[in-house]
Amino acid sequence: MKTSKFAVVASTTVASVSALAHPGHDHSANASMLYHVIFYGSVVAGLAILGLAAYQAFKKISK
């Protein structure tokens, strides 16, 4: 069982690297900065929401 889990994780890791390196990922494109700001902004917003939810959950538990 451990071997099959390792194989799945290892193959997913290798596959994801090749998926990220797709042709057309051009950092010199006109809209590249906008796309990156939107992407990283959504990541930060998601982390902030998760952090707020965790804070509220821990605050509720500690009462």
PDB file of N, CA, C and O in Angstrom, chain B, residues numbered from 101:
ATOM      1  N   MET B 101       0.815  -1.197   0.000  1.00  0.00           N
ATOM      2  CA  MET B 101       0.000   0.000   0.000  1.00  0.00           C
ATOM      3  C   MET B 101       0.857   1.260   0.000  1.00  0.00           C
ATOM      4  O   MET B 101       0.553   2.215  -0.714  1.00  0.00           O
ATOM      5  N   LYS B 102       1.935   1.270   0.800  1.00  0.00           N
ATOM      6  CA  LYS B 102       2.806   2.437   0.850  1.00  0.00           C
ATOM      7  C   LYS B 102       3.466   2.686  -0.503  1.00  0.00           C
ATOM      8  O   LYS B 102       3.638   3.831  -0.921  1.00  0.00           O
ATOM      9  N   THR B 103       3.831   1.600  -1.178  1.00  0.00           N
ATOM     10  CA  THR B 103       4.492   1.737  -2.477  1.00  0.00           C
ATOM     11  C   THR B 103       3.555   2.365  -3.500  1.00  0.00           C
ATOM     12  O   THR B 103       3.979   3.211  -4.287  1.00  0.00           O
ATOM     13  N   SER B 104       2.298   1.963  -3.498  1.00  0.00           N
ATOM     14  CA  SER B 104       1.364   2.527  -4.468  1.00  0.00           C
ATOM     15  C   SER B 104       1.089   4.005  -4.170  1.00  0.00           C
ATOM     16  O   SER B 104       0.949   4.798  -5.101  1.00  0.00           O
ATOM     17  N   LYS B 105       1.009   4.391  -2.890  1.00  0.00           N
ATOM     18  CA  LYS B 105       0.836   5.800  -2.553  1.00  0.00           C
ATOM     19  C   LYS B 105       2.037   6.612  -3.004  1.00  0.00           C
ATOM     20  O   LYS B 105       1.890   7.706  -3.548  1.00  0.00           O
ATOM     21  N   PHE B 106       3.227   6.070  -2.777  1.00  0.00           N
ATOM     22  CA  PHE B 106       4.441   6.760  -3.211  1.00  0.00           C
ATOM     23  C   PHE B 106       4.455   6.916  -4.722  1.00  0.00           C
ATOM     24  O   PHE B 106       4.830   7.971  -5.233  1.00  0.00           O
ATOM     25  N   ALA B 107       4.048   5.874  -5.443  1.00  0.00           N
ATOM     26  CA  ALA B 107       4.034   5.941  -6.904  1.00  0.00           C
ATOM     27  C   ALA B 107       3.062   7.006  -7.396  1.00  0.00           C
ATOM     28  O   ALA B 107       3.356   7.721  -8.354  1.00  0.00           O
ATOM     29  N   VAL B 108       1.916   7.115  -6.751  1.00  0.00           N
ATOM     30  CA  VAL B 108       0.938   8.129  -7.145  1.00  0.00           C
ATOM     31  C   VAL B 108       1.488   9.524  -6.888  1.00  0.00           C
ATOM     32  O   VAL B 108       1.383  10.401  -7.746  1.00  0.00           O
ATOM     33  N   VAL B 109       2.068   9.735  -5.721  1.00  0.00           N
ATOM     34  CA  VAL B 109       2.617  11.052  -5.387  1.00  0.00           C
ATOM     35  C   VAL B 109       3.780  11.395  -6.312  1.00  0.00           C
ATOM     36  O   VAL B 109       3.878  12.524  -6.794  1.00  0.00           O
ATOM     37  N   ALA B 110       4.655  10.435  -6.560  1.00  0.00           N
ATOM     38  CA  ALA B 110       5.809  10.691  -7.422  1.00  0.00           C
ATOM     39  C   ALA B 110       5.373  11.005  -8.853  1.00  0.00           C
ATOM     40  O   ALA B 110       5.904  11.928  -9.470  1.00  0.00           O
ATOM     41  N   SER B 111       4.418  10.252  -9.381  1.00  0.00           N
ATOM     42  CA  SER B 111       3.976  10.508 -10.754  1.00  0.00           C
ATOM     43  C   SER B 111       3.230  11.829 -10.859  1.00  0.00           C
ATOM     44  O   SER B 111       3.347  12.525 -11.867  1.00  0.00           O
ATOM     45  N   THR B 112       2.471  12.182  -9.841  1.00  0.00           N
ATOM     46  CA  THR B 112       1.774  13.468  -9.841  1.00  0.00           C
ATOM     47  C   THR B 112       2.770  14.621  -9.808  1.00  0.00           C
ATOM     48  O   THR B 112       2.586  15.628 -10.492  1.00  0.00           O
ATOM     49  N   THR B 113       3.807  14.474  -9.027  1.00  0.00           N
ATOM     50  CA  THR B 113       4.831  15.515  -8.944  1.00  0.00           C
ATOM     51  C   THR B 113       5.528  15.706 -10.283  1.00  0.00           C
ATOM     52  O   THR B 113       5.752  16.837 -10.715  1.00  0.00           O
ATOM     53  N   VAL B 114       5.864  14.626 -10.926  1.00  0.00           N
ATOM     54  CA  VAL B 114       6.540  14.706 -12.224  1.00  0.00           C
ATOM     55  C   VAL B 114       5.599  15.274 -13.278  1.00  0.00           C
ATOM     56  O   VAL B 114       6.011  16.088 -14.105  1.00  0.00           O
ATOM     57  N   ALA B 115       4.344  14.853 -13.255  1.00  0.00           N
ATOM     58  CA  ALA B 115       3.374  15.334 -14.248  1.00  0.00           C
ATOM     59  C   ALA B 115       3.084  16.818 -14.053  1.00  0.00           C
ATOM     60  O   ALA B 115       2.908  17.542 -15.033  1.00  0.00           O
ATOM     61  N   SER B 116       3.031  17.280 -12.818  1.00  0.00           N
ATOM     62  CA  SER B 116       2.696  18.681 -12.585  1.00  0.00           C
ATOM     63  C   SER B 116       3.803  19.616 -13.065  1.00  0.00           C
ATOM     64  O   SER B 116       3.525  20.732 -13.505  1.00  0.00           O
ATOM     65  N   VAL B 117       5.053  19.168 -12.984  1.00  0.00           N
ATOM     66  CA  VAL B 117       6.163  19.989 -13.467  1.00  0.00           C
ATOM     67  C   VAL B 117       6.044  20.190 -14.971  1.00  0.00           C
ATOM     68  O   VAL B 117       6.250  21.297 -15.469  1.00  0.00           O
ATOM     69  N   SER B 118       5.716  19.138 -15.688  1.00  0.00           N
ATOM     70  CA  SER B 118       5.585  19.282 -17.138  1.00  0.00           C
ATOM     71  C   SER B 118       4.334  20.079 -17.493  1.00  0.00           C
ATOM     72  O   SER B 118       4.313  20.753 -18.523  1.00  0.00           O
ATOM     73  N   ALA B 119       3.306  20.018 -16.677  1.00  0.00           N
ATOM     74  CA  ALA B 119       2.098  20.793 -16.955  1.00  0.00           C
ATOM     75  C   ALA B 119       2.348  22.286 -16.779  1.00  0.00           C
ATOM     76  O   ALA B 119       1.763  23.098 -17.496  1.00  0.00           O
ATOM     77  N   LEU B 120       3.201  22.655 -15.841  1.00  0.00           N
ATOM     78  CA  LEU B 120       3.492  24.060 -15.613  1.00  0.00           C
ATOM     79  C   LEU B 120       4.342  24.672 -16.722  1.00  0.00           C
ATOM     80  O   LEU B 120       4.329  25.887 -16.919  1.00  0.00           O
ATOM     81  N   ALA B 121       5.062  23.850 -17.427  1.00  0.00           N
ATOM     82  CA  ALA B 121       5.975  24.354 -18.450  1.00  0.00           C
ATOM     83  C   ALA B 121       5.344  24.279 -19.836  1.00  0.00           C
ATOM     84  O   ALA B 121       5.978  23.817 -20.784  1.00  0.00           O
ATOM     85  N   HIS B 122       4.118  24.724 -19.954  1.00  0.00           N
ATOM     86  CA  HIS B 122       3.435  24.648 -21.237  1.00  0.00           C
ATOM     87  C   HIS B 122       3.905  25.748 -22.173  1.00  0.00           C
ATOM     88  O   HIS B 122       4.315  26.815 -21.716  1.00  0.00           O
ATOM     89  N   PRO B 123       3.853  25.504 -23.469  1.00  0.00           N
ATOM     90  CA  PRO B 123       4.195  26.574 -24.408  1.00  0.00           C
ATOM     91  C   PRO B 123       3.123  27.657 -24.362  1.00  0.00           C
ATOM     92  O   PRO B 123       1.942  27.357 -24.190  1.00  0.00           O
ATOM     93  N   GLY B 124       3.516  28.869 -24.509  1.00  0.00           N
ATOM     94  CA  GLY B 124       2.583  29.973 -24.457  1.00  0.00           C
ATOM     95  C   GLY B 124       2.572  30.690 -23.123  1.00  0.00           C
ATOM     96  O   GLY B 124       1.879  31.694 -22.963  1.00  0.00           O
ATOM     97  N   HIS B 125       3.327  30.190 -22.168  1.00  0.00           N
ATOM     98  CA  HIS B 125       3.440  30.883 -20.884  1.00  0.00           C
ATOM     99  C   HIS B 125       4.507  31.949 -21.054  1.00  0.00           C
ATOM    100  O   HIS B 125       5.664  31.767 -20.674  1.00  0.00           O
ATOM    101  N   ASP B 126       4.093  33.052 -21.630  1.00  0.00           N
ATOM    102  CA  ASP B 126       5.024  34.096 -22.043  1.00  0.00           C
ATOM    103  C   ASP B 126       4.997  35.239 -21.047  1.00  0.00           C
ATOM    104  O   ASP B 126       3.982  35.922 -20.912  1.00  0.00           O
ATOM    105  N   HIS B 127       6.098  35.455 -20.352  1.00  0.00           N
ATOM    106  CA  HIS B 127       6.169  36.534 -19.372  1.00  0.00           C
ATOM    107  C   HIS B 127       6.341  37.899 -20.020  1.00  0.00           C
ATOM    108  O   HIS B 127       6.253  38.918 -19.336  1.00  0.00           O
ATOM    109  N   SER B 128       6.580  37.940 -21.302  1.00  0.00           N
ATOM    110  CA  SER B 128       6.726  39.235 -21.961  1.00  0.00           C
ATOM    111  C   SER B 128       5.447  39.662 -22.686  1.00  0.00           C
ATOM    112  O   SER B 128       5.437  40.677 -23.381  1.00  0.00           O
ATOM    113  N   ALA B 129       4.381  38.898 -22.528  1.00  0.00           N
ATOM    114  CA  ALA B 129       3.108  39.257 -23.158  1.00  0.00           C
ATOM    115  C   ALA B 129       2.533  40.500 -22.483  1.00  0.00           C
ATOM    116  O   ALA B 129       2.861  40.802 -21.336  1.00  0.00           O
ATOM    117  N   ASN B 130       1.689  41.202 -23.195  1.00  0.00           N
ATOM    118  CA  ASN B 130       1.119  42.446 -22.675  1.00  0.00           C
ATOM    119  C   ASN B 130       0.303  42.231 -21.402  1.00  0.00           C
ATOM    120  O   ASN B 130       0.396  43.031 -20.471  1.00  0.00           O
ATOM    121  N   ALA B 131      -0.485  41.174 -21.351  1.00  0.00           N
ATOM    122  CA  ALA B 131      -1.377  40.949 -20.215  1.00  0.00           C
ATOM    123  C   ALA B 131      -0.748  40.066 -19.138  1.00  0.00           C
ATOM    124  O   ALA B 131      -1.419  39.701 -18.173  1.00  0.00           O
ATOM    125  N   SER B 132       0.501  39.725 -19.288  1.00  0.00           N
ATOM    126  CA  SER B 132       1.148  38.815 -18.346  1.00  0.00           C
ATOM    127  C   SER B 132       1.123  39.354 -16.923  1.00  0.00           C
ATOM    128  O   SER B 132       0.810  38.612 -15.992  1.00  0.00           O
ATOM    129  N   MET B 133       1.441  40.610 -16.739  1.00  0.00           N
ATOM    130  CA  MET B 133       1.457  41.192 -15.393  1.00  0.00           C
ATOM    131  C   MET B 133       0.059  41.148 -14.780  1.00  0.00           C
ATOM    132  O   MET B 133      -0.092  40.816 -13.604  1.00  0.00           O
ATOM    133  N   LEU B 134      -0.959  41.480 -15.565  1.00  0.00           N
ATOM    134  CA  LEU B 134      -2.334  41.442 -15.074  1.00  0.00           C
ATOM    135  C   LEU B 134      -2.720  40.037 -14.637  1.00  0.00           C
ATOM    136  O   LEU B 134      -3.312  39.860 -13.573  1.00  0.00           O
ATOM    137  N   TYR B 135      -2.393  39.038 -15.446  1.00  0.00           N
ATOM    138  CA  TYR B 135      -2.732  37.652 -15.102  1.00  0.00           C
ATOM    139  C   TYR B 135      -2.044  37.222 -13.812  1.00  0.00           C
ATOM    140  O   TYR B 135      -2.650  36.554 -12.974  1.00  0.00           O
ATOM    141  N   HIS B 136      -0.792  37.600 -13.654  1.00  0.00           N
ATOM    142  CA  HIS B 136      -0.064  37.219 -12.448  1.00  0.00           C
ATOM    143  C   HIS B 136      -0.614  37.939 -11.215  1.00  0.00           C
ATOM    144  O   HIS B 136      -0.711  37.338 -10.145  1.00  0.00           O
ATOM    145  N   VAL B 137      -0.969  39.196 -11.349  1.00  0.00           N
ATOM    146  CA  VAL B 137      -1.543  39.934 -10.224  1.00  0.00           C
ATOM    147  C   VAL B 137      -2.882  39.318  -9.822  1.00  0.00           C
ATOM    148  O   VAL B 137      -3.157  39.154  -8.634  1.00  0.00           O
ATOM    149  N   ILE B 138      -3.708  38.977 -10.802  1.00  0.00           N
ATOM    150  CA  ILE B 138      -4.994  38.344 -10.499  1.00  0.00           C
ATOM    151  C   ILE B 138      -4.782  36.990  -9.825  1.00  0.00           C
ATOM    152  O   ILE B 138      -5.451  36.674  -8.842  1.00  0.00           O
ATOM    153  N   PHE B 139      -3.855  36.194 -10.348  1.00  0.00           N
ATOM    154  CA  PHE B 139      -3.600  34.870  -9.777  1.00  0.00           C
ATOM    155  C   PHE B 139      -3.077  34.977  -8.347  1.00  0.00           C
ATOM    156  O   PHE B 139      -3.632  34.360  -7.438  1.00  0.00           O
ATOM    157  N   TYR B 140      -2.020  35.752  -8.144  1.00  0.00           N
ATOM    158  CA  TYR B 140      -1.441  35.845  -6.800  1.00  0.00           C
ATOM    159  C   TYR B 140      -2.365  36.601  -5.838  1.00  0.00           C
ATOM    160  O   TYR B 140      -2.363  36.332  -4.637  1.00  0.00           O
ATOM    161  N   GLY B 141      -3.143  37.531  -6.357  1.00  0.00           N
ATOM    162  CA  GLY B 141      -4.126  38.204  -5.518  1.00  0.00           C
ATOM    163  C   GLY B 141      -5.191  37.246  -5.022  1.00  0.00           C
ATOM    164  O   GLY B 141      -5.620  37.329  -3.871  1.00  0.00           O
ATOM    165  N   SER B 142      -5.623  36.330  -5.891  1.00  0.00           N
ATOM    166  CA  SER B 142      -6.617  35.351  -5.463  1.00  0.00           C
ATOM    167  C   SER B 142      -6.026  34.370  -4.456  1.00  0.00           C
ATOM    168  O   SER B 142      -6.723  33.919  -3.547  1.00  0.00           O
ATOM    169  N   VAL B 143      -4.750  34.040  -4.611  1.00  0.00           N
ATOM    170  CA  VAL B 143      -4.088  33.163  -3.635  1.00  0.00           C
ATOM    171  C   VAL B 143      -4.024  33.854  -2.272  1.00  0.00           C
ATOM    172  O   VAL B 143      -4.336  33.243  -1.249  1.00  0.00           O
ATOM    173  N   VAL B 144      -3.624  35.115  -2.258  1.00  0.00           N
ATOM    174  CA  VAL B 144      -3.542  35.863  -1.002  1.00  0.00           C
ATOM    175  C   VAL B 144      -4.933  36.012  -0.376  1.00  0.00           C
ATOM    176  O   VAL B 144      -5.086  35.859   0.836  1.00  0.00           O
ATOM    177  N   ALA B 145      -5.938  36.306  -1.191  1.00  0.00           N
ATOM    178  CA  ALA B 145      -7.300  36.448  -0.671  1.00  0.00           C
ATOM    179  C   ALA B 145      -7.790  35.129  -0.081  1.00  0.00           C
ATOM    180  O   ALA B 145      -8.417  35.117   0.979  1.00  0.00           O
ATOM    181  N   GLY B 146      -7.511  34.031  -0.755  1.00  0.00           N
ATOM    182  CA  GLY B 146      -7.912  32.726  -0.242  1.00  0.00           C
ATOM    183  C   GLY B 146      -7.240  32.397   1.072  1.00  0.00           C
ATOM    184  O   GLY B 146      -7.878  31.881   1.990  1.00  0.00           O
ATOM    185  N   LEU B 147      -5.953  32.693   1.167  1.00  0.00           N
ATOM    186  CA  LEU B 147      -5.231  32.453   2.426  1.00  0.00           C
ATOM    187  C   LEU B 147      -5.757  33.347   3.546  1.00  0.00           C
ATOM    188  O   LEU B 147      -5.846  32.923   4.698  1.00  0.00           O
ATOM    189  N   ALA B 148      -6.101  34.576   3.205  1.00  0.00           N
ATOM    190  CA  ALA B 148      -6.647  35.481   4.209  1.00  0.00           C
ATOM    191  C   ALA B 148      -7.997  34.978   4.718  1.00  0.00           C
ATOM    192  O   ALA B 148      -8.272  35.048   5.916  1.00  0.00           O
ATOM    193  N   ILE B 149      -8.826  34.481   3.831  1.00  0.00           N
ATOM    194  CA  ILE B 149     -10.130  33.942   4.229  1.00  0.00           C
ATOM    195  C   ILE B 149      -9.951  32.706   5.099  1.00  0.00           C
ATOM    196  O   ILE B 149     -10.639  32.551   6.108  1.00  0.00           O
ATOM    197  N   LEU B 150      -9.030  31.828   4.714  1.00  0.00           N
ATOM    198  CA  LEU B 150      -8.756  30.645   5.532  1.00  0.00           C
ATOM    199  C   LEU B 150      -8.210  31.034   6.899  1.00  0.00           C
ATOM    200  O   LEU B 150      -8.586  30.444   7.911  1.00  0.00           O
ATOM    201  N   GLY B 151      -7.332  32.014   6.932  1.00  0.00           N
ATOM    202  CA  GLY B 151      -6.789  32.483   8.198  1.00  0.00           C
ATOM    203  C   GLY B 151      -7.855  33.079   9.085  1.00  0.00           C
ATOM    204  O   GLY B 151      -7.870  32.825  10.289  1.00  0.00           O
ATOM    205  N   LEU B 152      -8.743  33.864   8.517  1.00  0.00           N
ATOM    206  CA  LEU B 152      -9.834  34.456   9.279  1.00  0.00           C
ATOM    207  C   LEU B 152     -10.766  33.371   9.812  1.00  0.00           C
ATOM    208  O   LEU B 152     -11.186  33.426  10.968  1.00  0.00           O
ATOM    209  N   ALA B 153     -11.086  32.398   8.984  1.00  0.00           N
ATOM    210  CA  ALA B 153     -11.962  31.301   9.426  1.00  0.00           C
ATOM    211  C   ALA B 153     -11.301  30.501  10.544  1.00  0.00           C
ATOM    212  O   ALA B 153     -11.965  30.120  11.508  1.00  0.00           O
ATOM    213  N   ALA B 154     -10.003  30.244  10.426  1.00  0.00           N
ATOM    214  CA  ALA B 154      -9.290  29.510  11.472  1.00  0.00           C
ATOM    215  C   ALA B 154      -9.248  30.327  12.756  1.00  0.00           C
ATOM    216  O   ALA B 154      -9.437  29.780  13.843  1.00  0.00           O
ATOM    217  N   TYR B 155      -9.005  31.616  12.645  1.00  0.00           N
ATOM    218  CA  TYR B 155      -8.974  32.496  13.819  1.00  0.00           C
ATOM    219  C   TYR B 155     -10.328  32.474  14.540  1.00  0.00           C
ATOM    220  O   TYR B 155     -10.390  32.344  15.763  1.00  0.00           O
ATOM    221  N   GLN B 156     -11.403  32.602  13.768  1.00  0.00           N
ATOM    222  CA  GLN B 156     -12.723  32.598  14.367  1.00  0.00           C
ATOM    223  C   GLN B 156     -13.055  31.252  14.999  1.00  0.00           C
ATOM    224  O   GLN B 156     -13.691  31.202  16.052  1.00  0.00           O
ATOM    225  N   ALA B 157     -12.629  30.160  14.364  1.00  0.00           N
ATOM    226  CA  ALA B 157     -12.886  28.836  14.919  1.00  0.00           C
ATOM    227  C   ALA B 157     -12.126  28.642  16.228  1.00  0.00           C
ATOM    228  O   ALA B 157     -12.691  28.130  17.195  1.00  0.00           O
ATOM    229  N   PHE B 158     -10.867  29.038  16.276  1.00  0.00           N
ATOM    230  CA  PHE B 158     -10.078  28.893  17.508  1.00  0.00           C
ATOM    231  C   PHE B 158     -10.603  29.812  18.604  1.00  0.00           C
ATOM    232  O   PHE B 158     -10.609  29.444  19.778  1.00  0.00           O
ATOM    233  N   LYS B 159     -11.040  30.998  18.222  1.00  0.00           N
ATOM    234  CA  LYS B 159     -11.597  31.941  19.196  1.00  0.00           C
ATOM    235  C   LYS B 159     -12.892  31.383  19.790  1.00  0.00           C
ATOM    236  O   LYS B 159     -13.158  31.541  20.981  1.00  0.00           O
ATOM    237  N   LYS B 160     -13.692  30.730  18.944  1.00  0.00           N
ATOM    238  CA  LYS B 160     -14.953  30.145  19.391  1.00  0.00           C
ATOM    239  C   LYS B 160     -14.700  28.959  20.318  1.00  0.00           C
ATOM    240  O   LYS B 160     -15.425  28.762  21.293  1.00  0.00           O
ATOM    241  N   ILE B 161     -13.665  28.167  20.011  1.00  0.00           N
ATOM    242  CA  ILE B 161     -13.332  26.997  20.826  1.00  0.00           C
ATOM    243  C   ILE B 161     -12.806  27.424  22.194  1.00  0.00           C
ATOM    244  O   ILE B 161     -13.099  26.781  23.202  1.00  0.00           O
ATOM    245  N   SER B 162     -12.036  28.497  22.231  1.00  0.00           N
ATOM    246  CA  SER B 162     -11.397  28.913  23.486  1.00  0.00           C
ATOM    247  C   SER B 162     -12.355  29.565  24.465  1.00  0.00           C
ATOM    248  O   SER B 162     -11.992  29.755  25.626  1.00  0.00           O
ATOM    249  N   LYS B 163     -13.556  29.914  24.051  1.00  0.00           N
ATOM    250  CA  LYS B 163     -14.531  30.558  24.969  1.00  0.00           C
ATOM    251  C   LYS B 163     -15.128  29.571  25.918  1.00  0.00           C
ATOM    252  O   LYS B 163     -15.958  29.938  26.750  1.00  0.00           O
TER     253      LYS B 163
END
